[in-house]
């Protein structure tokens, strides 16, 4: 009887598997055909006969970074037709994976103190104050940073430009709900983002640092900006913190001398939580709204958010209240009083309540021609100065007296703060620390 070829054996095995697709038969065939590869214990993919239906125990779904490319059986250049099994080739890392911030803590090996501010103007103010005007300005690819010596210690002052990182989804697509989000550099999330140079400059200056001090604006957003730089660019768990409410020289000097040993973890965690809630709430519900409109055959960009949704509800409720309002007639009472000896000396008084019942007007007519005794009393009062403005009260007063919009008021206040003229405006507090 002639000896069967390997192809005939493969076809016969496939025929038997299709006729008797039992687990015992499948395991027996698997062991006989794969005996030589058992010790390797790696994933293999058959690329010869598509008829082979050998049952293989399923392995856990790989993570995104573990995804691997598989050569197709019809690929003339790379496929094999001699029955051998080709190993899987690992795919190259994507741009996002290459630039993904590391969470591993690294030792700072430099010999300088690195102070990180939120904005370029703040960096210039802090550097000038701490160096008493003896700092040197440098440029790294157009991004300014400052350097000086203080108490025999080299100090570098660098700046961010607001947030250098943003939350972005880890999976592609615009489905909802999505909760797989993480912090990523702005220039990876948005095309042509201008923060990449600041990101690169801080990354290079961190290598010269032996100590990190965060000197961003002392509020929730400023803390998040500093916290992200500490963990994603400096690869540290914590850093020191300068706390100040204005960019005046005396306050900055005191903030540096009394630097706090840690960042403000309460503000950092609160700020990061707010960012996550904004994403979960805003992005997912905005997508749900737009998909709902699509069902009508139309498309319209709509948005809703953690603040926008409740604020819109308040406006709608107020508008409905206005629409339901029914005007009623009412009367206001005024009375003129003059001095008996000098009729030209007059004063006008107003009744403090509005009258809605016309019958009540008659009781005021009885006051005509009546005389009254008037006395004048002088008193001395001490009026305390009003508390400092918070942002809302400042915007309210600016609009009432000067007609300035809230955004214009904030813009002016921000410029005055960066010039060291007023304290930090973006606050809900009316107390100065």
C-alpha positions as CSV (number, residue, x, y, z in Angstrom):
1,X,0.0,0.0,0.0
2,X,1.5,3.3,-1.1
3,X,2.6,5.8,1.7
4,X,0.2,8.8,2.1
5,X,1.5,12.3,1.5
6,X,1.3,15.0,4.2
7,X,-1.4,16.8,2.3
8,X,-3.5,13.6,2.1
9,X,-3.1,13.1,5.8
10,X,-4.2,16.6,6.5
11,X,-7.3,16.1,4.3
12,X,-8.1,12.8,6.0
13,X,-7.8,14.4,9.4
14,X,-10.0,17.2,8.4
15,X,-12.6,14.8,7.0
16,X,-12.6,12.8,10.3
17,X,-13.0,16.0,12.4
18,X,-16.0,17.1,10.4
19,X,-17.7,13.7,10.6
20,X,-16.9,13.2,14.3
21,X,-16.5,16.6,15.9
22,X,-16.0,15.3,19.5
23,X,-13.7,16.8,22.2
24,X,-11.8,13.5,22.7
25,X,-11.0,13.2,19.0
26,X,-10.0,16.9,18.7
27,X,-7.7,16.6,21.7
28,X,-6.1,13.4,20.3
29,X,-5.4,15.0,16.9
30,X,-4.1,18.2,18.6
31,X,-1.6,16.2,20.7
32,X,-0.4,14.1,17.8
33,X,0.1,17.0,15.4
34,X,1.6,19.5,17.9
35,X,3.8,17.3,20.0
36,X,7.0,19.1,19.0
37,X,5.6,22.5,20.0
38,X,4.1,21.6,23.4
39,X,7.1,22.8,25.4
40,X,7.0,26.3,23.9
41,X,3.4,26.9,25.2
42,X,2.8,30.0,23.0
43,X,-0.1,31.1,20.8
44,X,-0.2,29.6,17.3
45,X,-2.4,30.3,14.4
46,X,-2.9,27.7,11.6
47,X,-2.2,29.2,8.2
48,X,-2.4,26.1,5.9
49,X,-5.6,24.2,5.5
50,X,-8.7,26.2,6.5
51,X,-10.5,22.9,7.1
52,X,-8.7,22.1,10.3
53,X,-11.1,22.5,13.2
54,X,-8.9,21.4,16.0
55,X,-10.3,22.7,19.3
56,X,-7.9,24.9,21.2
57,X,-8.4,26.2,24.7
58,X,-9.3,29.9,24.5
59,X,-6.8,32.3,26.1
60,X,-7.7,35.7,27.7
61,X,-8.4,38.6,25.5
62,X,-5.2,40.6,25.0
63,X,-4.8,44.2,26.0
64,X,-4.5,46.9,23.4
65,X,-0.7,47.1,23.8
66,X,-0.5,43.3,23.4
67,X,-2.4,43.2,20.0
68,X,-0.3,41.5,17.4
69,X,-0.5,41.3,13.6
70,X,-1.1,38.0,11.9
71,X,0.1,37.1,8.4
72,X,-2.7,36.2,6.1
73,X,-2.8,32.7,4.5
74,X,-3.2,34.3,1.0
75,X,-0.1,36.5,1.4
76,X,2.2,35.2,-1.4
77,X,5.2,36.8,0.0
78,X,5.0,35.5,3.6
79,X,2.6,32.6,3.6
80,X,3.8,29.0,3.9
81,X,2.3,26.0,2.1
82,X,4.4,23.2,3.7
83,X,2.1,22.8,6.7
84,X,4.4,24.7,9.1
85,X,2.9,27.1,11.6
86,X,4.2,30.6,11.5
87,X,4.6,32.5,14.7
88,X,2.8,35.8,15.3
89,X,4.7,39.0,14.8
90,X,4.4,41.7,17.3
91,X,3.0,45.0,15.9
92,X,5.0,48.2,16.2
93,X,3.9,50.7,18.8
94,X,1.6,53.5,17.8
95,X,2.5,57.2,18.3
96,X,0.1,57.3,21.3
97,X,1.9,54.4,22.9
98,X,5.3,55.8,22.4
99,X,4.4,59.1,24.0
100,X,2.2,57.7,26.7
101,X,3.3,59.2,30.1
102,X,5.0,56.7,32.4
103,X,3.7,56.4,36.0
104,X,6.9,54.9,37.3
105,X,8.7,57.0,39.9
106,X,12.2,58.1,38.7
107,X,15.0,59.5,40.8
108,X,15.8,63.2,40.2
109,X,19.5,63.3,39.4
110,X,20.0,67.0,38.8
111,X,21.5,69.7,41.0
112,X,18.9,72.5,40.7
113,X,15.6,73.5,42.1
114,X,12.9,73.6,39.4
115,X,10.0,75.9,40.0
116,X,7.1,75.4,37.6
117,X,4.5,78.1,37.0
118,X,1.2,78.1,35.2
119,X,1.9,80.9,32.7
120,X,4.9,82.7,31.2
121,X,4.1,86.0,32.8
122,X,3.9,84.4,36.3
123,X,7.3,82.7,35.7
124,X,8.9,86.1,34.9
125,X,7.3,87.7,38.1
126,X,8.4,84.9,40.4
127,X,11.9,84.7,39.0
128,X,12.4,88.5,39.3
129,X,11.0,88.5,42.9
130,X,13.1,85.6,44.1
131,X,16.3,86.7,42.4
132,X,15.8,90.4,43.2
133,X,16.1,91.2,39.5
134,X,19.4,89.2,39.0
135,X,17.9,86.3,37.0
136,X,19.0,85.4,33.5
137,X,16.4,84.7,30.8
138,X,17.0,81.7,28.5
139,X,15.1,80.3,25.5
140,X,14.5,76.7,24.6
141,X,13.0,76.5,21.1
142,X,11.3,79.8,21.7
143,X,10.0,78.9,25.2
144,X,11.4,81.2,28.0
145,X,12.7,80.0,31.3
146,X,14.8,81.8,34.0
147,X,17.8,80.8,36.0
148,X,19.6,82.4,39.0
149,X,21.5,81.5,42.2
150,X,20.0,81.9,45.6
151,X,21.7,80.9,48.8
152,X,24.3,78.9,46.9
153,X,21.6,77.0,45.1
154,X,20.8,77.1,41.4
155,X,17.2,77.7,40.7
156,X,15.3,77.4,37.4
157,X,11.9,78.8,36.8
158,X,9.9,77.3,34.0
159,X,6.4,77.8,32.8
160,X,3.5,75.8,31.5
161,X,0.8,77.5,29.5
162,X,-2.3,76.3,31.3
163,X,-3.2,72.6,31.0
164,X,-0.6,70.5,29.2
165,X,-2.7,67.3,29.5
166,X,-6.3,66.5,28.7
167,X,-8.6,63.6,29.3
168,X,-9.3,61.5,26.2
169,X,-10.9,58.2,25.5
170,X,-8.7,55.2,25.1
171,X,-10.8,53.5,22.4
172,X,-11.7,54.8,19.0
173,X,-15.1,55.8,17.8
174,X,-18.0,58.0,19.0
175,X,-20.2,55.5,20.7
176,X,-21.6,56.0,24.2
177,X,-21.3,55.5,27.1
178,X,-17.5,55.5,27.3
179,X,-15.7,55.4,30.6
180,X,-12.2,54.3,29.4
181,X,-10.5,57.6,29.5
182,X,-7.0,58.7,30.7
183,X,-4.8,61.8,30.7
184,X,-2.9,62.4,27.5
185,X,-0.7,65.3,26.2
186,X,-2.7,68.0,24.6
187,X,-0.7,67.7,21.3
188,X,-1.8,64.1,21.0
189,X,-5.4,64.9,21.6
190,X,-5.7,68.0,19.4
191,X,-3.9,68.6,16.1
192,X,-1.7,71.7,15.8
193,X,-1.8,72.2,19.6
194,X,0.7,74.9,20.8
195,X,1.6,73.3,24.1
196,X,4.0,70.7,22.7
197,X,7.0,73.1,23.0
198,X,6.2,73.8,26.7
199,X,5.8,70.1,27.3
200,X,9.2,69.4,25.7
201,X,11.0,72.3,27.6
202,X,9.8,71.1,31.0
203,X,10.7,67.5,30.1
204,X,14.3,68.6,29.4
205,X,14.6,70.9,32.5
206,X,13.3,68.1,34.8
207,X,16.6,66.2,34.0
208,X,18.5,69.1,35.6
209,X,16.4,69.1,38.8
210,X,17.0,67.7,42.2
211,X,13.8,69.1,43.6
212,X,10.5,70.2,42.1
213,X,8.4,73.1,43.4
214,X,4.9,73.7,42.0
215,X,4.0,77.5,41.8
216,X,0.9,77.4,39.7
217,X,-2.2,79.5,40.6
218,X,-3.4,78.4,44.0
219,X,-6.8,77.0,43.0
220,X,-8.3,73.7,41.9
221,X,-7.3,74.0,38.2
222,X,-3.8,75.2,39.1
223,X,-3.3,72.2,41.4
224,X,-4.4,69.8,38.6
225,X,-2.0,71.5,36.2
226,X,0.9,71.1,38.6
227,X,-0.1,67.5,39.7
228,X,-0.1,66.3,36.1
229,X,3.3,67.8,35.4
230,X,4.7,66.2,38.6
231,X,3.5,62.7,37.8
232,X,3.7,62.6,34.0
233,X,6.7,64.8,33.2
234,X,8.8,64.7,36.4
235,X,7.6,61.1,37.1
236,X,7.3,61.9,40.8
237,X,4.6,61.0,43.4
238,X,4.7,64.4,45.0
239,X,6.4,67.8,45.0
240,X,6.7,70.9,47.1
241,X,4.2,73.7,46.8
242,X,4.4,77.5,46.9
243,X,1.2,79.1,48.1
244,X,0.4,82.7,47.2
245,X,-2.6,84.8,46.4
246,X,-0.9,87.7,44.5
247,X,2.3,88.1,42.5
248,X,3.8,90.8,44.7
249,X,7.5,90.4,45.5
250,X,7.0,90.2,49.3
251,X,4.4,87.5,49.1
252,X,6.3,85.5,46.6
253,X,9.4,85.6,48.7
254,X,7.5,84.5,51.8
255,X,5.8,81.7,49.8
256,X,9.3,80.4,48.7
257,X,10.7,80.6,52.2
258,X,7.7,78.8,53.7
259,X,7.2,76.4,50.9
260,X,4.8,73.6,51.7
261,X,6.3,70.0,51.7
262,X,3.5,68.6,49.5
263,X,1.1,69.7,46.9
264,X,-2.5,70.4,48.0
265,X,-3.9,66.9,47.7
266,X,-7.4,68.0,48.5
267,X,-7.5,70.4,45.6
268,X,-5.6,68.0,43.3
269,X,-8.1,65.1,43.8
270,X,-11.1,67.4,43.7
271,X,-9.9,68.9,40.4
272,X,-9.1,65.6,38.8
273,X,-12.5,64.2,39.9
274,X,-14.2,67.2,38.3
275,X,-12.5,66.6,35.0
276,X,-13.6,63.0,35.0
277,X,-17.2,63.9,35.9
278,X,-17.2,66.6,33.2
279,X,-16.0,63.9,30.6
280,X,-18.4,61.2,31.7
281,X,-21.4,63.5,32.0
282,X,-20.7,65.9,29.2
283,X,-19.3,63.8,26.4
284,X,-21.6,60.8,26.8
285,X,-24.8,62.8,27.2
286,X,-23.9,65.1,24.3
287,X,-23.4,62.1,22.1
288,X,-26.7,60.7,23.3
289,X,-28.5,64.0,22.4
290,X,-27.0,64.1,18.9
291,X,-27.8,60.5,18.2
292,X,-31.4,61.1,19.4
293,X,-31.7,63.9,16.8
294,X,-30.3,61.7,14.1
295,X,-33.3,59.4,14.5
296,X,-35.4,62.2,13.1
297,X,-33.3,62.3,10.0
298,X,-31.5,65.5,11.0
299,X,-28.1,66.3,12.4
300,X,-27.2,69.1,14.8
301,X,-24.3,69.6,17.1
302,X,-25.6,69.8,20.7
303,X,-23.8,69.8,24.1
304,X,-24.7,69.3,27.7
305,X,-22.5,69.3,30.7
306,X,-22.2,69.1,34.5
307,X,-22.9,72.9,34.8
308,X,-24.6,73.6,31.5
309,X,-27.5,71.1,32.1
310,X,-28.6,72.4,35.5
311,X,-28.1,76.0,34.4
312,X,-30.3,75.5,31.4
313,X,-33.0,73.9,33.6
314,X,-33.0,77.0,35.8
315,X,-33.4,79.3,32.8
316,X,-36.2,77.2,31.4
317,X,-38.0,77.2,34.7
318,X,-37.7,80.9,35.1
319,X,-38.9,81.5,31.5
320,X,-42.0,79.3,32.2
321,X,-42.7,81.3,35.3
322,X,-42.5,84.6,33.3
323,X,-44.9,83.2,30.7
324,X,-47.4,82.2,33.4
325,X,-47.3,85.7,35.0
326,X,-50.5,87.6,35.0
327,X,-50.1,91.4,35.6
328,X,-52.2,93.0,38.3
329,X,-52.9,96.7,38.8
330,X,-51.3,98.3,41.9
331,X,-50.7,101.7,43.4
332,X,-47.7,103.4,45.0
333,X,-48.2,106.2,47.6
334,X,-46.1,109.4,47.9
335,X,-46.5,112.3,50.2
336,X,-45.1,115.8,50.1
337,X,-44.2,117.5,53.4
338,X,-43.0,121.1,53.8
339,X,-41.9,123.1,56.8
340,X,-44.6,125.4,58.2
341,X,-42.3,128.4,58.7
342,X,-40.6,127.9,55.3
343,X,-42.9,126.2,52.8
344,X,-40.1,126.0,50.2
345,X,-38.3,123.6,52.4
346,X,-39.9,120.4,51.1
347,X,-39.3,116.6,51.4
348,X,-41.0,113.8,49.5
349,X,-41.7,110.4,51.2
350,X,-42.7,107.1,49.7
351,X,-44.9,104.4,51.3
352,X,-42.8,101.2,51.5
353,X,-45.6,98.9,50.3
354,X,-47.4,98.6,47.0
355,X,-51.2,98.7,47.3
356,X,-53.2,96.1,45.3
357,X,-56.6,96.8,46.9
358,X,-58.1,100.1,45.7
359,X,-60.3,100.4,48.7
360,X,-57.1,100.9,50.9
361,X,-56.3,104.2,49.2
362,X,-59.0,106.1,51.1
363,X,-57.1,105.9,54.4
364,X,-54.2,107.9,52.9
365,X,-56.4,110.8,51.9
366,X,-57.0,111.5,55.6
367,X,-53.3,112.6,55.8
368,X,-53.9,115.7,53.7
369,X,-53.4,119.0,55.5
370,X,-52.3,117.3,58.7
371,X,-49.4,118.6,60.8
372,X,-46.6,116.5,62.2
373,X,-43.7,117.1,64.5
374,X,-40.3,116.3,63.0
375,X,-37.0,116.0,64.8
376,X,-33.5,115.7,63.5
377,X,-31.0,113.4,65.2
378,X,-27.3,113.1,64.4
379,X,-25.4,109.8,65.0
380,X,-21.9,108.6,64.4
381,X,-21.3,105.1,62.9
382,X,-18.2,103.2,62.1
383,X,-18.6,101.4,58.7
384,X,-16.2,98.5,58.2
385,X,-14.7,98.2,54.7
386,X,-16.5,95.6,52.5
387,X,-14.9,92.2,52.1
388,X,-12.7,91.6,49.1
389,X,-14.5,90.7,45.9
390,X,-14.9,87.1,44.8
391,X,-15.1,86.6,41.0
392,X,-19.0,86.6,40.9
393,X,-19.4,89.7,43.0
394,X,-16.7,91.5,41.0
395,X,-18.4,90.6,37.7
396,X,-21.8,91.7,39.1
397,X,-20.5,95.1,40.3
398,X,-18.6,95.7,37.1
399,X,-21.7,95.1,35.0
400,X,-23.9,97.3,37.3
401,X,-21.6,100.3,37.3
402,X,-19.7,100.1,34.1
403,X,-21.7,97.7,31.8
404,X,-18.7,95.3,31.5
405,X,-19.6,91.8,30.5
406,X,-18.4,89.0,32.9
407,X,-15.8,87.8,30.3
408,X,-14.3,91.3,29.9
409,X,-14.2,91.7,33.7
410,X,-12.3,88.5,34.1
411,X,-9.9,89.4,31.3
412,X,-9.1,92.7,32.9
413,X,-8.7,91.1,36.4
414,X,-6.4,88.5,35.0
415,X,-4.1,91.1,33.4
416,X,-4.0,93.0,36.7
417,X,-3.2,89.9,38.6
418,X,-0.3,89.0,36.3
419,X,1.1,92.5,36.8
420,X,1.0,92.0,40.6
421,X,-1.6,94.7,41.1
422,X,-4.5,92.6,42.5
423,X,-4.8,89.2,44.1
424,X,-5.9,86.1,42.2
425,X,-9.3,86.7,40.7
426,X,-10.6,83.2,39.9
427,X,-11.9,82.4,43.3
428,X,-15.1,82.0,45.2
429,X,-13.5,83.1,48.5
430,X,-13.7,86.5,50.0
431,X,-10.8,86.0,52.3
432,X,-7.1,86.6,51.6
433,X,-4.9,83.9,53.1
